[in-house]
Amino acid sequence: MKGCSHRIEDSAIYGDWLPDPAYFVRHHPSTPARHPVWLLSVGLPAPLARPEPRQIAELRMLVRPHAHALFTGALDKEHLPLLRRAVVRLPGGQYGDHRDWTRIDRWALGIARQPTAEGAPERRT
């Protein structure tokens, strides 16, 4: 993590975080004083979404993040097997891009304004 002032760990969620991002967080925790951490999950649109992925409680204990954000993503039926498509449609799920870019931008700007480990917001040129 040399050269970084903030960490954002993220994963798409299908009930849980995907294995690779969860593995990375488990095996590369850093002290929040050195690298402030935020967790980000991108999941299915309502009514298919869960309130929070199951692994977040464990990951919170490992990295003590400033926060966890859950954003709705995009759902493309061509990326799903036929049976999964039926599961999506039954409870009223809809395909498409459901990302709320205003909310995402506000969240990212809030992180950018946070102090670095040295105490001052990092300046980017």
N, C-alpha and C positions, 0 to 999 in steps of 0.2 A: 504494500500500500504506500510505497514511497511516493512523495510528491502530491498526494491528495490531501485535501483538507476536510472533505465530507465524504461519506459513503452512502450510496443509495443501493440497497439490495432489493432486487425485484424478481418476480416470477409470474407467469401466467398460472392460473389455478384451475384445477379440475378436481375439486374436493380438497386437495392439498396443493402445496407448492410443487412444482416439477422437481424431480430428484436432483438435477445438477445444481440449481441455485440453492436449494436447501442444504446440500452437501457442502457447498462453498461457505455458507454462513456458519455451519457447525464447525468447520475445520479452519476457518480464518476469522475467529472473533477478534475484535480489537477493543482496547479500552476506549470508552466514549470520550475520555479526555484527549486522547490522541486523534481519534477519527470519529466525530459525531456521526451516528448512523440513523437512517430512516429506512423503514421497510415499506415496500410497495407491492401490492397484489393487483393483478388485472384479471377480471373474471367475467362471467356471463351476465347478460342483462337481466333485470328483474322480469318475470317472477322466478327465474332460474337460479339467481345468485343466493349464496349463503351469506350470513352476516359477516363472518370472518373465517378464513381458512383454519383448519384444525391445528396446523403446526405453528401458528403465530404465537401462541402462549409459550411454547418451548423456545422459539427463536427470540422472543422478548427477554426471556431469562438469560439467554446466552450473550446477546449483544446490547441489551438495555437501550433500545432505540428511542429517539426523541418521539417518534410516532409511527403508526402504521396507517397507510392510506389504502383504501380499496376503491379502485376505479373500474368502471365498466369498459369493456373492450369492444372489439369488432367480432362478429360471428358470421363466418362465410360457410354456407352449407356445402360447398364443394370440398371443404377441408374435413368434413365429417363423414363417417361411414353411414350407410343407409339406416341402420337401426338407431344410431345416435340422432339422426335427423328427426326421426319419429319421436324420440324422447324429448327433443327440444320443442317440437310443435305441440305436443299434447297439453302441457300446462300453459300454453299461450306465448311461448317464446318466439321472438322475431329475429330474423337474420338482418344483418346490416352493421353499419358502423355506429356504435352507441357511445363513443367516447365524448366526454364533455371537456372540450379543449379549454374552455375558460377556467373550469375547476382545476384542471391539470396544470395550467399555466400559473394560477394563483399558488398552488401547492409548491411548485418548483421555485417560484420567486421567493416564497417564504423561506425555503431552505437556503437559497443563495444569499439571503440577507442575514442568515445566522452567523454568529462569530465563528471564526476558525479556532483551532486548538490554541493558537497563539493569542486569541482574544479580539481580533479585528476581522470584519468581513473581508474575504479574499477579493482582490481586485483583478478583473479580467480585462485585458486590452484587446 
